[in-house]
Amino acid sequence: MDCKIVITCEKCKCKAELSPSTWMESNAYTCPNCRERMPADYWMLLKNAIGALSMVPDSCDGFSISVSESDLNLDNRTDEI
């Protein structure tokens, strides 16, 4: 699945978009504006999660799959997964 991640630096409020193909080989993330470095343990968790997500196909057996921003009101859903 082709996806992108938006990272917002809390220090300078800069937003950067990353896709797995552009950063999977990187060992760290640094804000392109203020050079603040993301903590290494958080970067590895994010990198592993998005790497796994990028391996999910866009569609499978009649279903399409996409990723979008979370809506906090979804906690009240009544449908079953």
N, C-alpha and C positions, 0 to 999 in steps of 0.2 A: 504494500500500500504506500502510495506516495503521500507524505504528510509533511507538515511544517510545524514548528514549535515557535511560539512567540515568547521571548524571555525579556522581562522588564527589570532593569537594574534599579533597585530601591534607592541607591545612593544618588544617581543623577536622573532617574526616570527615563532613560534611553530605552527604546524597544528595538530588539533585533529579531529577525526571523531566521530560523535555521531549518534545514532539511537534512535527513540522515545522510544523503549523498555528499553533503558539503562538510560535515563535521564528525563523522563516525570514526575517523582515524585520529582525531584530536585527543590529547590526554588532559585537556583543561579548557575551561571557558573563561574568557576575559571580556568584560564590557568593551565594545569598540569605541565608546565615547570617553569614559573616565578611567578605563583600565582596571577597574575593580575585578578581582578574581573570584569566581564561584568556588565555594568550598569543595575540595576534591571528592569527598564522600558523596555529596549531593550530586555532583557532576556525573559520577559513575552510575548512580542509581538512575538518573535521568537518561543517560546515554544507553544503558542496558534496556530500559523500558521502551524507549523509542526505537531502538534497534530491533527489539522483538516485534513491536507493532508494525514496523516497516516490512516485516516478512509475511504479514497477513495479506492475502489477496484482496483486491478491490471488490471482487464478486466471487460467489461460490454457490453453485446449485440453486439458482433462482433468487439469491439474496445479494444486494449490494451493501457495501460497508463503507461508512465514512466516519470521520472524527470531527467533532465540533466542540466548541466551548461548553462547559458544563453549566446547567441551569440549576441553581440551588433549590428551586421549588420541585425538582423531580423526586425529592425524598417522600412526597405524598402520593406516589403512583400506586395504582391498585392492580396493574397488570403483573403477571408472573413471568419470570425469565426462566 
